[in-house]
């Protein structure tokens, strides 16, 4: 092996051997003959291309390989299954309200096609090109949340959770979840060396997320606020923030949540109805009570697709409580398959995070996997009356365009991160350890010699 392959300057371990960087000043070994030319079957260095702009730059995949096919297949299967279950859960309501049994089916079918197309498009471009859009996205979701609490949003029930643009209703809380993941991943990857600092690595992130949580609570949307908080603490923990900080703020916020319930008449009555469901099954606990009845009537194998009776009694069966209809029509085995699908999505997301090319991709993958997992867990727990009602959708399954589109975009980002980029230099690898004189340490040189010797042996 020639001495030019020895680590020098600011080159990281494992840098491509055909790099054109100038030789360093502080060589440890005397120069020797240049290395022999690479054999013909060795891959050429990637051709330099202009950065481009707009859609062309975004869709450039940087010589990327195939995506995680298991994750893609499970997401597509869930979206398709969701369309079927939305039709089964909504046909009677659609007939009564709109005189068209396929009213919700047609809309959900369009949402599904748009969502899957979005997932494919997002998976095609390099996720790192999202960095310049981080703060514009954060500002946009903050403004949308602000519009809802100013009374400019569309009111449904007791909450302003939607912005109506003609026939299209956008739910800012759904976009806020993905927007926070993108911002946290970007910010934490930039502050990796100072993440253990309270004033730099911990508090600023909590302030920004806390402001968005306040906007969510004003809608009110307690469920999305809890998801956002759990998501933030998870990413701070993964990034290496000090555990005592996380534990202390979790305890403080837990007491704050208890105070919100105790001093809010509406939330307090909902809580009392939850712990005493039998005495409130005809009023505040009507929906969770009917949901539990759905699971109970399904048994092991269910009553059959489209043969459930609880759709006659369970409000919003095709949205937040669609899992109850799955439990009734497909039984315990259907719910087991559904839970298994979400476990696959979360596990593949964690795998993608661990194998990501840089901290930015790793934090994004962890955040999106956490988002899918927490929402699915909370939705199923609410449907089974393990938790009070939260108003959270079941990812990829519940009726609605905002949730489905945002989740599909998140899945597309995961698929983009999963693409192997063999022609690129790893971006966030640690710099070589240096001695007090500024030269690479002997241990790094030995490790580099061994690495390159092994590589030469394999190529030979």
C-alpha positions, 0 to 999 in steps of 0.5 A: 500500500502506498503512503498516499493512502495514509490518513492526513489533513482533515480526511475521515477514515474510509475516504475514497481512495481516488480523492483529488484532495491536495497532499497534506503538509505534515506527512508521517511517512515519506512520499513514494510512487503513485498508486497503480491505475485502478483496474477497468472493472472498478467503478468510475468516480461519479460525474460531477453535475450541476446542483440544479434547482427546483423540482429537477434538483429534488428528484435527483436521486444521487445514484441511489439504489432500491428502497426498503421493499418490505416497508413499501409493501406494508404501507401500500397494503395498509393504504389499500386495506384502509380503503376497503375498511372505510367503505365497510364502515361508512356505507350506511352513513353515506347512504343516509346522509348523501344517498350514495353508499360509495360517497366516502369510498370514492373520496378515500380512493382519490386520497389513496392514489394521491398519497401513494403517488406522493410517497413515490415522488418523495422517495425519489429525491435525496432527503438531504435536499429537504434541509433548506425547506426546514424553517419555511415548513416550520413557519408555515405550520405555525401560521396554520395552527395560529389561523385555527385558533383565531377563529379562521378555521373550520369548526367541527364539534367543539374544536377548530382543527381544520382550515377549509379551502373550498371543498378541501379541509386541511388539518394543520396538526397533522402537518405540524407533526411531520414539520416538527420531525424535520426541524428537530432532525435538522437542529439536533444534527447541527448541535450534536456536539452540544446536545448535552448542554441544557441551554443549547441542546435541550431548552431551545428545542423544548421552547419551540415545541412548547409554543406549538403545543400551546397552539394545539391546546387552544384548538383544543387538540390534546391528543396531538399535543401529547404525541408532539411532546412524546416525539420531542423527548424521544428524539432528544433521548436518541440524540444524546440529551441528558436523561435527568433533563428529560425525566425532570421535564416529563414529570413537570409536564405530567403535572401540567397535563393533570392540572389541565384536566382538573381545571377544564370542566370539559376534560374533567367530565370526559375523564370521569366518564372514562373511569366510570363508563357503565354509568355514562354509556349513554352520554360522554362514554357512548362512543368508547362503550360502543367501540368496546362492544365492537371488539367483543362481538367480533370474537376470534375471526369476526362476523365477516367483511361488511357484516358488522352491526356496530356501524349502526351505533358507533359514531365516526366509525370510519375515522378515529374508530375504524379499528373497532370495525376491523375488530368486529368484522375480522375479529382478534386475528384481524387486529393481530394482523393490523398490529403486526403491520405497524410493528413491521413499519416501526421496526423497519423505520428503526433499522433505516435510522440505524443504517442512515448515512448521516445524523440528519437522516437517522434522526428523521427516520427515528422521528417518523417511526416514532410518529407512526408507532405512537399514533397507532398505539394511542388510537388502538388504546382509545378504541379499546377504552384503555385511554380516554378519547384523543381524536387521533387517526389510525395511520394509513387507515382512517378516512381523511386526506390530511392524515393520509397524505402526511403519513404517506409523505413521511413514509416516502422520506423513510424510503428515501433514507433507506436507499443505499448510496454507494457512490457517496462519501459518508457525511457525518463520520468522526474526524481522525483522533489527533495527537498534540502535534496535530498528526493522526494518532498511531491507533488511527494509522494502524486501523487505516492500514488494516482497513485498506489492506483488507480491502486490497485483499478482497479486490485481489 
